[in-house]
């Protein structure tokens, strides 16, 4: 998701630079029109990243350490005692 946000900001800034190259006198309004959507795109990427991290923490806490399969437990114990 963060990669998509970076790609979107790259497309936005590339288009703004192309517009400024075609009409240099419109540089000020182009910058203003570029900064607001770039901030919104970056905010959405940050919200997505925080959402994924919160989901990972919630899923991690739902798995108990005692959930080791019984068939694997003797092998783990034997490897730990050597």
N, C-alpha and C positions, 0 to 999 in steps of 0.2 A: 504494500500500500504506500509506503514511503517512497518507493521508486516511482510509482505513478504520479505522486505529488511533485517529485523532482522533475519528471518528464514534462508535466504540465507547466511548471514554472519556466522550464527551458523553452518550451514552445511559445509561451507568452512573451518572454523577454526577447526571443529571436524575432518575433513579429513586430515588437515595439522598436527594436533596432532597425529593422528593415523600413518601417514607417518613418523613422527619424532620418534615415539615409535618403529617402525620397523627398521628404519635406522637412528640412532642418528647422524651419521656423515653428513647427508644431511639436518641438521636443518637450516643452514644459507640460502641455496637456497630455502628451503621450506618457510621460513619466507618472503623472497622477493617475491616469487610467490604468497603468500597469501595476502600480504598487498595491492598490486596493484588492484586485483579484489575486495577486501573488500572496498577499497576507491571508486571504481566505483559503487558498489552496494549501498553504503551509499549515494553517490551523486544522484543516480537515486531515492532513497527513499526521499531525501530532495527535489528534483525537483518535485516529485509527491505531496509532502505535500504542497509546495508553490503553485503549480497549483490548488490544491483543495481550499486552503485558498483564492486565488485570485478569483476563481469562486464563492465562497460563498460571498465574499465582493461585487462582481459585481451583483449577484442575489439579495443580500440584498438591494443594492442601487436602483434597478429597481422597487422595491415594494414601492409605495407611502403610507404614513401614512393615507391618505384619502381613502384608499381602504377598509375601514370597511363596511361590508354589512349594508344596511339601516335597515334591520329587527333587527339586533343586537344592533344598536345604542341606542334605547330607554332603553333597559335593562342595557347597560353599563352606560348610564347617570343616571338612577335611582339608580344603585348600588354606583355610585360615590357621589351622593348627600346625602346619608344616613350617 
